[in-house]
Amino acid sequence: MQNPELAASPLGWAIKEHNAKCVHIANGMKRDIANENIRLVKKLLHLYSSKPDIETPASSVADHAPPPIPNVAGEDAPSFELDTDGNDEASTPIKKDGKAEPISPTSATKIYSDNLVGQLMMLNDEIGDTEGYTVFGQVNDTDITKKNVTHTGFPKDPWSTNQLVRTHGPTIRKAIRDWMRSRTPSDLSREWVSHPDPRIISISGKAIKSQICDGYEIDHEVGSLVIRRMGQMEAHAHRATLNEQYRLLREPDFSCHAIAGEDTTRIMSIQIQFTGIGVKCNIANCRMVTVPADMQHGWCCFNWDMVDKVITIMDPMAYQTEDAYRKTSLIYAADKLHDALFDCIEDFFTEWHCSWMFWRKKTPCCQPQHSPGLRVPSVSSTYSDILKGPHWQNHLLRQLLPLKGTHSSSR
């Protein structure tokens, strides 16, 4: 600094304040541009997929789709098989809007993920000082040493062994919600949660309040944070020993990069999720691998059963729409995720107990059953609870604040 005596002078403080405000304004503009770009992409995808092109031949998905299933209160619709590979774009349904160029569902899915990756990488600058931390999209070009994981057997599911994650009741959720709504604007504007592992996530009170209390859509970062907390809780509740963790929960970074067509084996946050020091269990003994995904039509969940070799596609809107366009997008995403998952397994581990070939896809109903005065969960309602808006919010209310390893506090 050429004139250090000016640093503490009124002029120096005025310049510091000016610089801070400029950075704040620039970050705000960058965030607004990112939100506007995401809004535009969603609107375009909605416009292109709103009306079917009656001149386009029916897709293979539509040919094999089951007849519409009536929505009977109190009953789950039966699951159906999805055996289409989703790779042949020529056979996928194409939608048009007036004279607009057609966009296939596979292209629309990739475009959304491409844009999401770009927006998240652009928003890395808003976190502040990230030196020493892994950030979204950070690439590691150095080959990692493969780990030796030996499969010794699958554990029993946590439902039969009563190792479920414990939750709180509506009274506690209401108290937390009321507390959030009572915060001042200055309190909400600061960072509430900053968690570094496997990559840095920083969330303000405003984002948490708007998405939990005010009903705004859950974005990628808040969704990633709650998935991270769920992983911590399941690792504690479901594991009797280091070799007995039933489910391996991957963060949405994995699906975001995979659906965008990127090499997931080079993304540092994904490498850390598979081989980092925070991985305490024997991954080869996990029966289930679960990957949430932020897609153009909302949050979905993909689950790999390593015993039955079944990919379960969990879409909260299943059986509320017969849109083959949407189902084709999900099949395409499942194929991309499947390839990426086994690419990581091959690159990170010396051996694995099953092959990537000959897997089936299934989509169960995610709607819970209801009876007077009693809620009986369906088979997949455990997953449905984290996919639908109000359940997402309740889960965040219960679990986000005690996140282990956070650097910030809402207090």
C-alpha positions in Angstrom: 0.0 0.0 0.0 1.5 3.3 -1.1 -0.2 5.5 1.5 -0.8 3.4 4.6 -1.6 6.6 6.6 -4.8 7.0 4.6 -6.2 3.6 5.6 -7.5 4.8 8.9 -8.5 8.3 7.7 -12.1 9.3 6.8 -11.1 9.0 3.1 -9.8 5.5 3.6 -13.0 4.4 5.4 -15.1 6.0 2.7 -13.2 4.0 0.0 -13.5 0.8 2.0 -17.2 1.3 2.4 -17.5 2.1 -1.3 -15.6 -1.0 -2.3 -17.7 -3.2 0.0 -20.9 -1.8 -1.4 -19.7 -2.4 -5.0 -18.9 -6.0 -4.3 -22.3 -6.5 -2.6 -24.1 -4.9 -5.6 -22.1 -7.0 -8.1 -22.9 -10.2 -6.2 -26.6 -9.2 -6.0 -26.7 -8.6 -9.8 -24.9 -11.8 -10.4 -27.4 -13.7 -8.3 -30.3 -12.0 -10.1 -28.9 -12.9 -13.5 -28.4 -16.5 -12.4 -32.0 -16.7 -11.1 -33.3 -15.0 -14.3 -31.4 -17.4 -16.5 -32.8 -20.4 -14.6 -36.3 -18.9 -14.8 -35.9 -18.4 -18.6 -34.7 -22.0 -19.1 -37.6 -23.4 -17.1 -40.1 -21.2 -19.1 -38.6 -22.3 -22.4 -38.7 -26.0 -21.4 -42.3 -25.5 -20.3 -43.3 -23.9 -23.6 -41.6 -26.5 -25.7 -43.1 -29.4 -23.8 -46.6 -28.0 -23.2 -48.2 -29.3 -26.3 -47.6 -32.6 -28.1 -46.7 -32.6 -31.8 -49.5 -34.7 -33.3 -47.5 -35.3 -36.4 -44.6 -36.9 -34.5 -44.8 -40.7 -34.3 -45.5 -42.1 -30.8 -42.4 -42.8 -28.8 -41.3 -46.2 -27.7 -42.0 -45.1 -24.1 -45.6 -44.3 -25.0 -45.9 -47.6 -26.8 -44.9 -49.5 -23.7 -46.6 -47.2 -21.2 -49.5 -48.7 -19.1 -53.0 -47.4 -19.5 -54.0 -44.5 -17.3 -54.6 -45.6 -13.7 -57.4 -43.9 -11.8 -56.5 -42.0 -8.7 -58.4 -43.9 -6.0 -58.2 -42.3 -2.6 -56.6 -44.5 0.0 -54.9 -46.8 -2.5 -51.5 -46.9 -4.2 -51.3 -47.4 -7.9 -49.3 -50.4 -8.9 -45.7 -49.9 -10.2 -44.9 -50.3 -13.8 -41.7 -51.3 -15.6 -39.6 -48.9 -17.7 -37.4 -50.9 -19.9 -36.7 -48.3 -22.6 -33.0 -47.3 -22.7 -33.8 -43.6 -23.5 -30.7 -43.2 -25.6 -32.3 -43.1 -29.0 -33.4 -39.5 -29.3 -35.0 -40.2 -32.7 -37.6 -42.3 -30.9 -38.4 -39.9 -28.1 -41.5 -37.7 -28.3 -40.8 -34.2 -29.6 -42.9 -31.1 -28.7 -43.4 -27.9 -30.6 -44.7 -24.4 -29.7 -45.8 -22.7 -32.8 -42.9 -22.4 -35.2 -40.3 -23.1 -32.6 -37.6 -25.7 -33.2 -38.4 -29.0 -31.5 -36.5 -30.0 -28.4 -36.4 -33.7 -27.5 -36.8 -34.6 -23.8 -33.3 -35.9 -23.6 -31.9 -32.6 -24.9 -34.1 -30.5 -22.6 -32.9 -32.5 -19.6 -29.2 -32.0 -20.5 -29.7 -28.3 -21.3 -31.3 -27.8 -17.9 -28.4 -29.6 -16.1 -25.8 -27.7 -18.2 -27.3 -24.4 -17.2 -27.6 -25.4 -13.6 -23.9 -26.4 -13.5 -23.0 -23.0 -15.0 -25.1 -21.0 -12.5 -23.7 -22.9 -9.5 -20.1 -22.4 -10.7 -20.8 -18.7 -11.2 -22.3 -18.4 -7.7 -19.1 -19.8 -6.1 -17.7 -16.3 -5.9 -20.5 -15.3 -3.5 -19.3 -17.7 -0.8 -16.3 -15.5 -0.1 -13.0 -16.9 1.0 -12.9 -20.5 -0.2 -9.2 -21.1 0.0 -8.5 -24.5 1.3 -12.1 -25.7 0.5 -13.5 -27.7 -2.4 -16.1 -25.7 -4.4 -18.8 -26.8 -6.8 -17.4 -28.0 -10.1 -13.8 -28.1 -9.0 -11.9 -30.5 -11.1 -9.0 -32.8 -10.0 -6.9 -33.9 -13.0 -4.7 -36.1 -10.8 -5.5 -39.8 -10.8 -6.6 -41.0 -7.4 -5.4 -44.2 -5.8 -8.0 -47.0 -6.1 -9.3 -48.3 -2.8 -9.6 -51.9 -2.0 -13.2 -52.6 -0.8 -14.2 -56.1 -0.1 -17.9 -57.1 -0.1 -18.7 -59.3 2.9 -22.5 -59.2 2.8 -25.4 -56.8 2.8 -26.9 -55.6 6.1 -30.6 -55.9 7.0 -32.8 -52.9 6.1 -33.2 -50.3 8.9 -37.0 -50.7 9.0 -36.9 -54.4 10.1 -34.1 -53.7 12.6 -35.7 -50.5 14.0 -32.7 -48.3 13.1 -34.8 -45.5 11.7 -33.9 -41.8 11.8 -35.7 -40.2 14.8 -37.8 -37.1 14.0 -39.6 -34.4 15.9 -43.3 -33.7 16.1 -45.4 -30.8 14.7 -45.0 -28.7 17.9 -41.2 -28.4 17.5 -41.5 -27.8 13.8 -44.0 -25.0 14.4 -41.7 -23.4 17.1 -38.8 -23.4 14.7 -41.0 -22.0 11.9 -42.3 -19.2 14.1 -38.7 -18.4 15.3 -37.5 -18.1 11.7 -40.4 -15.8 10.8 -39.5 -13.5 13.7 -35.9 -12.9 12.5 -35.0 -9.3 11.3 -33.9 -8.6 7.7 -30.4 -8.0 8.9 -30.3 -11.3 10.7 -31.7 -13.1 7.7 -29.2 -11.5 5.3 -26.2 -13.0 7.0 -24.8 -16.5 6.6 -26.6 -19.1 8.7 -25.0 -22.3 7.6 -21.5 -22.9 6.1 -20.5 -26.5 5.7 -17.2 -27.5 4.0 -17.4 -31.3 3.4 -17.4 -32.7 0.8 -17.6 -29.2 -0.8 -18.4 -25.8 0.7 -22.0 -24.9 0.9 -23.0 -21.5 2.3 -26.7 -20.6 2.9 -28.1 -17.3 4.2 -31.0 -17.1 6.6 -33.0 -15.4 3.9 -32.7 -18.5 1.6 -33.6 -20.9 4.4 -36.6 -18.8 5.6 -38.0 -18.3 2.0 -37.7 -21.9 1.1 -38.9 -23.4 4.4 -41.4 -20.9 5.7 -42.6 -19.0 2.7 -43.1 -22.0 0.3 -40.5 -21.0 -2.4 -39.1 -23.8 -4.5 -36.2 -25.7 -2.9 -33.0 -24.8 -4.9 -30.0 -27.0 -5.5 -27.9 -25.6 -2.6 -30.6 -25.9 0.1 -31.5 -29.3 -1.3 -27.9 -30.4 -1.1 -27.6 -29.2 2.5 -30.6 -31.2 3.6 -29.4 -34.3 1.8 -26.0 -33.9 3.5 -27.7 -33.8 6.9 -29.8 -36.8 6.0 -26.6 -38.7 5.1 -25.1 -37.8 8.5 -28.2 -39.0 10.4 -28.5 -42.2 8.4 -24.8 -43.0 8.9 -25.5 -42.7 12.6 -28.8 -44.5 12.8 -28.5 -47.2 10.2 -25.0 -48.5 11.0 -24.4 -51.1 13.6 -20.8 -51.5 12.6 -18.6 -50.0 9.9 -19.6 -52.7 7.5 -23.4 -52.4 8.1 -24.7 -49.2 6.5 -27.7 -50.0 4.4 -27.9 -47.0 2.1 -25.3 -44.8 0.5 -26.7 -41.4 -0.1 -25.0 -39.2 -2.7 -25.5 -35.5 -2.9 -27.2 -33.7 -5.9 -23.8 -32.6 -7.2 -23.4 -36.1 -8.6 -26.6 -36.0 -10.6 -26.1 -32.4 -11.7 -22.7 -33.2 -13.3 -23.7 -36.6 -14.6 -26.9 -35.5 -16.4 -24.9 -32.6 -17.9 -22.6 -35.2 -19.4 -19.5 -34.3 -17.4 -16.8 -36.7 -16.2 -17.9 -37.3 -12.6 -14.7 -39.2 -11.8 -12.8 -35.9 -12.0 -15.1 -33.8 -9.9 -13.4 -33.3 -6.5 -16.6 -33.2 -4.4 -17.7 -36.5 -6.0 -14.3 -38.1 -5.4 -14.5 -37.1 -1.7 -18.0 -38.6 -1.4 -16.6 -42.0 -2.5 -13.1 -42.1 -1.2 -12.7 -39.2 1.3 -11.7 -39.6 4.9 -15.3 -38.8 5.8 -16.5 -42.2 4.3 -16.5 -44.4 7.4 -18.5 -47.4 6.1 -17.6 -50.2 3.7 -19.3 -48.9 0.5 -19.2 -52.3 -1.0 -21.6 -53.6 1.6 -24.3 -50.9 1.1 -27.3 -52.5 -0.6 -28.8 -49.2 -1.7 -27.3 -46.2 -3.5 -29.6 -43.2 -3.6 -29.1 -40.1 -5.8 -31.4 -37.1 -5.6 -31.6 -34.9 -8.7 -32.8 -31.3 -9.4 -34.4 -31.6 -12.8 -36.4 -29.2 -15.0 -39.7 -30.5 -13.7 -38.6 -30.6 -10.0 -36.8 -32.8 -7.6 -36.6 -36.6 -8.2 -34.8 -39.5 -6.7 -33.0 -42.4 -8.2 -32.2 -45.6 -6.2 -30.0 -48.5 -7.1 -30.7 -51.9 -5.4 -27.4 -53.8 -5.6 -29.1 -57.1 -4.9 -32.0 -57.1 -7.3 -30.2 -54.9 -9.9 -33.2 -52.5 -10.1 -33.0 -48.7 -10.6 -36.1 -47.2 -8.9 -37.1 -43.8 -10.4 -38.9 -41.9 -7.7 -40.9 -39.0 -9.1 -43.4 -37.3 -6.8 -45.7 -36.6 -9.8 -45.9 -40.3 -10.8 -49.5 -41.2 -11.8 -50.5 -37.5 -11.6 -49.4 -37.1 -15.2 -49.3 -39.5 -18.2 -46.8 -37.3 -20.0 -44.5 -39.6 -21.9 -42.2 -36.6 -22.4 -41.5 -36.4 -18.7 -41.0 -40.1 -18.3 -38.5 -40.2 -21.2 -36.6 -37.4 -19.4 -36.4 -39.5 -16.3 -35.3 -42.6 -18.2 -32.6 -40.6 -19.9 -31.4 -39.2 -16.5 -31.4 -42.7 -15.0 -29.2 -44.0 -17.8 -26.7 -41.1 -17.4 -26.6 -41.6 -13.7 -26.2 -45.3 -14.0 -23.2 -44.9 -16.3 -21.7 -42.2 -14.1 -22.1 -44.3 -11.0 -20.3 -47.3 -12.4 -17.6 -45.1 -13.9 -16.9 -43.9 -10.4 -17.0 -47.5 -9.0 -14.5 -48.6 -11.7 -12.2 -45.6 -11.2 -12.3 -45.5 -7.4 -12.2 -49.2 -6.4 -10.1 -52.2 -7.3 -13.1 -54.5 -7.4 -16.9 -54.6 -7.2 -19.4 -57.3 -6.5 -21.8 -56.7 -9.4 -21.7 -55.6 -13.0 -23.2 -52.5 -14.5 -25.1 -54.6 -17.1 -28.6 -56.0 -17.1 -30.3 -53.5 -14.8 -34.1 -52.9 -14.9 -35.9 -49.6 -14.2 -39.1 -49.2 -12.2 -41.2 -46.3 -11.1 -43.3 -46.9 -8.0 -46.1 -44.6 -6.8 -44.8 -42.1 -4.3 -48.2 -41.2 -2.9 -48.8 -42.2 0.8 -51.9 -44.1 1.8 -54.5 -42.3 3.9 -57.3 -43.6 6.2 -59.4 -41.7 8.7 -57.2 -40.4 11.5 -54.2 -42.5 10.4 -51.4 -42.1 7.9 -50.0 -45.3 6.7 -46.8 -44.8 4.6 -46.5 -46.6 1.3 -43.4 -48.5 0.5 -41.7 -45.5 -1.0 -43.1 -42.7 1.2 -39.8 -42.6 3.0 -38.3 -41.1 -0.2 -41.5 -39.2 -1.1 -41.3 -37.3 2.1 -38.1 -35.6 1.0 -39.3 -34.9 -2.5 -42.5 -33.0 -2.0 -42.5 -29.4 -1.0 -44.1 -29.4 2.5 -42.2 -32.6 3.5 -39.0 -31.0 2.3 -39.7 -28.0 4.5 -40.6 -30.1 7.6 -37.4 -32.2 7.1 -35.3 -29.0 6.9 -37.0 -27.6 10.0 -36.2 -30.8 11.9 -32.7 -31.5 10.7 -30.9 -28.6 9.0 -29.8 -26.6 12.1 -27.9 -29.3 13.9 -25.8 -30.1 10.8 -22.4 -31.5 12.0 -19.3 -29.6 11.0 -21.1 -26.3 10.2 -19.0 -23.2 10.5 -21.9 -20.8 11.0 -24.9 -20.6 13.3 -28.3 -19.2 13.1 -28.0 -18.0 16.6 
